Amino acid sequence: MPERDLLSLWEEVYLLSIWELKNEAYGVAIKKSVSQKTGKILSYGGLYFMLAQLAKKGFVIKTEGEPSPRRGGRRKYYYTLTQKGKKALRTSFVIA
């Protein structure tokens, strides 16, 4: 039997949000998208914990954006689905 990465409901919602946001998938935008989909208010701690877990599992990669004067020189961190993440998301919709 082929190996499959089965996603939890939360993982699926996060991956779907990142996929939908495309090049605008950074923390605040992901938090807003996941909150809209679930009707839950997310903490930033919970958000970044889940993003770190998705990265650790190889579903997403995190990249640094350019520093922004509007953000006091701080950078945004963007998240992108890996091929493994895309495959897991597709599989979750086929199974469901």
Order of alpha helices (4+ residues) and beta strands (2+ residues): alpha-alpha-alpha-beta-beta-alpha
